[in-house]
Structures are given as structure tokens and as C-alpha cells.
Amino acid sequence: MPDRQTVLIVEDDTDLRRMYRAALAAAGYDVQEAGDGFDALRRLDWNPPDLIVLDLMLPAVSGHIVHQEIAGSATTRHIPIVVVTGSEDELEDLDVSSLLRKPVSPDQLIEAVRTSLGTLGGVLDPAL
């Protein structure tokens, strides 16, 4: 059986982070959490995930900076990013796999993660 794919949730709102974690874990993903951009960057150095769910408006180190750091590193630039944001800024030029505007339902998040990873379920089925 293949390893489960890992998703790193970077979200400062504890309730949203818990909801995202529960939804993605139920969909078959291993889930890591970071409450701010600094913690996210530390986790990326330590154990890069298969995908990142990234809020842009974070304390200390913003999601924009996290995105720039990911894109600028040879070891992380391949990682798909699903941005989930409450920002109303023009973000269509942001180079990410998926852009979701809050509020986001668990089903919307799971669909964006699956699409970004190119899988039909939480784990890629080798029979496909």
C-alpha cells in the first residue's frame, strides 16, 4: 500500500485549521499544521509535505512571504499550493495550484487538494 500523502495546513485561525485538518484526515491525508508563516517555513525545512494549504494573511511572516520562499527554493518549488484566503485583493496572478476565497467548505477544500495533487482520492491508486 502506498504512503498517504501529507498536507501542511498554514492557517492562524485555530477553528479553521481544526476544520481543515478533520476534513483532510477523513479524506485520507496525513495532516501537519502550522499556525503562522515562521512555523510553516521551519516545517518545510524539516519535512516537506506533498501539498500546502496556505492562508495569505498570517501574523509575523505573511503567506505571501511563505509563498515566495517556497517558489524560490529548489527543494520546495514543486510542492503544489492551495491558497485559502479572506483577502479581497486581486490574486489571479498568484502562481498557485488553486485559489479559494473564504468561507470554504470542507468539500471545496478536499476537491482543491485532490485536483492539485492529481488524485481521485486521498491516496493515488496505482491501478488507475
N, C-alpha and C positions, 0 to 999 in steps of 0.2 A: 504494500500500500504506500503511495507516495506521501511525503511530508505535507502537512497542512500549510497553506500559505499564511504568512504573517502580515498583519496590517498594523501600522503605527497610527494611533489617533492623536493628533495635536490640537487640543481644544482646552481653553481656560475655564469654560463653564462646566462645573463638575456634573451637573444633572445631564447636560447634553452628552458629555463624554461617557457617562454611565449608560445612557440610552444607546449610543452608537456601539459601545462595547458589547452590550447584551445582544443587539441585533446582529452584529457581525459574528459573534461567537456562536449564536444559534444557527447562522448560515454556514458554519463550518470553518471559520478562520481562527487562527491564533491571534490574539489581540494584545498589543502593547499600548501604553498610554503615556502621554506627556502633557503636563498642564501649562507649559509655556515653551517659547521658542528655544531658550537656552537648554532646557531638558531634552527637547527634541534633537537638537544638534549633538548633544552628548550621546544620546541613544544611537544616533546614526553612525557615529564613530565606533561605538561599541558593538552594535549588532544590527546592521542594515535590514529593514523589512522588505517584503515584496511589493508593498504599496503604502502610501502615506495619505491619510485623510487630514487635511490641513486647514485650520481656521487662519484667516489673514490678520485679524485684529487680536493680537496677543500682547500680554504685558512683557516688559523688558526687551526681548528680541521679537520683532514682529514676524508674522507669517511671510511677509514679502522678503525679509532678510533670510529666513529659513529656506524659502524657495530659491533665492539666488545662490545660497551656499550649496544646496542640493544640485542645482544645474551646473555649478562651477566645479564640481568635484568629479573626477573620472570614476571614482568608486560608487557614486550615488546618482549620477545624472540619468541612468537608465531606469530608475525607480519611478513608476507612474505616480502621479499626484492627483488626488481628488480634492479640490478646494471646496469647502463648505463655509460660506461667509454671510454675514448680515450686512456687509458693505453694499452700498448702492452705487459705488464708483463704476466707471467703465472698466471692465476687466476682460473683455473679449480678446484682447491681445496677449493675455497671460498664457504662456506656453505650459498648459497642464492637460492631463488626460480628460478631466471632467470638471465643470464648474457648476456648483449647486448653490442656490440662494436660500438662506434660512427664511422660514422654517422648512426643515427637511424631514420627511417621514422615514422610518426605518426601511421601508421597501424601496424608496428612492435611493437611499444610501447604498443598500445592498446591490441594486441594479447598476449603479455607477461604478462600484468596486468590481463587480463581475465583468462589466463591459471593459473597464480599464485594464483588467488582468487578462482579458480574452478567454475567460472561462464561463461555462454554463452554470457551474455550482461553486461551492467553496473550494473544492479541490479539482484540479484539472483531471479529467477522466482520460487515461491513456487509450481507451477503446475508441475514442472519438477520432 
